[in-house]
Amino acid sequence: MGMLDKAKEFIDKNDEKIDKAVEKAGDLIDEKTGGKYADKIDKAQDFIQEKTGEGDTAN
């Protein structure tokens, strides 16, 4: 099993944790930038959550 396979397996097993971390990181960035990039941050969060599979959290 290659490194990429291990990464995919990790993501599959920890999808909900990753989604929550992405949401928390986006919220922190949003807070630090005063909401200036909120639309871009939301799009990036949605994109990452789509790619991590099932168990995605809603905005």
KOLDO-817633 format. One line per 8 residues: their letters; for each residue z negated, x negated, y of C-alpha. Coordinates in Angstrom, 2 decimals, padded with zeros to 5 digits. Each point is the difference from the previous one (the first is absolute). Example, Ala and Ser with C-alpha at 12.3 -4.5 7.8 and 13.67 -1.06 7.14 Angstrom:
<rs>
as	-007.80/-012.30/-004.50; 000.66/-001.37/003.44
</rs>
This chain:
<rs>
mgmldkak	000.00/000.00/000.00; 001.13/-001.45/003.29; -001.82/000.00/003.29; 002.09/002.91/001.32; -000.84/002.07/-003.07; -003.69/-000.73/000.51; 000.23/001.04/003.65; 001.72/003.28/-000.94
efidknde	-002.64/000.68/-002.65; -002.79/-000.69/002.50; 001.58/002.36/002.54; 000.42/002.73/-002.61; -003.63/-000.28/-001.08; -001.37/-000.09/003.55; 002.32/002.35/001.88; -002.69/002.14/001.62
kidkavek	-002.00/-003.04/001.14; 003.13/-001.58/001.48; 000.93/003.24/001.78; -003.47/000.25/001.51; 000.10/-003.65/001.09; 003.42/000.51/001.61; -001.31/003.07/001.82; -003.11/-001.86/001.19
agdlidek	002.01/-003.03/001.16; 002.44/002.22/001.87; -002.84/001.85/001.69; -001.59/-003.30/001.04; 003.28/-001.29/001.45; 000.50/003.32/001.76; -003.48/-000.26/001.49; 000.50/-003.61/001.14
tggkyadk	003.34/000.80/001.66; -001.23/003.18/001.64; 002.45/002.14/-001.96; 002.96/-001.75/001.62; 001.78/-000.45/-003.34; -001.38/003.04/-001.85; 003.41/001.34/-001.01; 001.11/-003.36/-001.40
idkaqdfi	-003.30/-000.51/-001.80; 000.21/003.47/-001.58; 003.55/-000.71/-001.22; -001.09/-003.33/-001.50; -002.98/001.65/-001.70; 002.21/002.72/-001.46; 002.54/-002.56/-001.22; -002.64/-002.14/-001.72
qektgegd	-001.69/003.02/-001.56; 003.35/001.25/-001.33; 000.62/-003.35/-001.66; -003.40/-000.17/-001.70; 000.64/003.13/-002.05; -002.07/003.04/-000.86; -003.33/000.82/001.56; 001.25/-000.39/003.55
tan	-002.25/001.22/002.76; 001.27/002.26/002.74; -000.21/-000.92/003.67
</rs>
